[in-house]
């Protein structure tokens, strides 16, 4: 089994998403990126000294600067290394050219933070993306043969049973764009799936700092409980039990969309 290394090519983000701590973590300098040459030197070192070719690029948003991402891909391709990697990327920085270059450089899976399937909630969370844009990007990513993982958050202050229902429906729509299970990892289209997490406001985020005026009630201030796998807030519209139930329902709905995938539903 190949060993997968974790690579950091940049840290932080300049996004304004109200639920995310990436910017709050580095208030002085929200985003810092290494040069493509420095990143390539580390990849070459991992390969030559340790035989590592599989890695996860753990940047908050690898493609935040598309030209830098393209330059890193060009260097990997020119090196002739058989790299095999995954990353997290921002929907609004993706183009078909970038996706094809990433595929050629060995990227086999991209994680997109989609967060919600409701257009009004999307505006309120200040993600800076549109649902139509998400559909377009997921479609050209899977068409390039890259697997796609879309992540969604349940329990925004503005979420209701109706908006969560729309999120589940949208996740299913994206799922159906991808290849069916037996073709996963094969040539052609990539696999598309989705994961659902509980809103977990961290200090410094807009939602944490404005929690009470947004109608949120914290169930715990023990940071060990802040795993995103269990609700640590209740909203004006949704209790913790409701949120648990919605996450289960959302995860099961994606499993049903997997077309007889052998993967079992995993809820941690
Ligand atoms: S959610 Fe993603 S795009 Fe938004 S601020 Fe955080 S890292 Fe940036």
Boltz pocket constraint, residues with backbone or C-beta under 6 A from the ligand:
constraints:
  - pocket:
      binder: B
      contacts: [[A, 12], [A, 13], [A, 14], [A, 15], [A, 16], [A, 17], [A, 20], [A, 21], [A, 22], [A, 23], [A, 60], [A, 61], [A, 90], [A, 113], [A, 126], [A, 127]]
      max_distance: 6.0
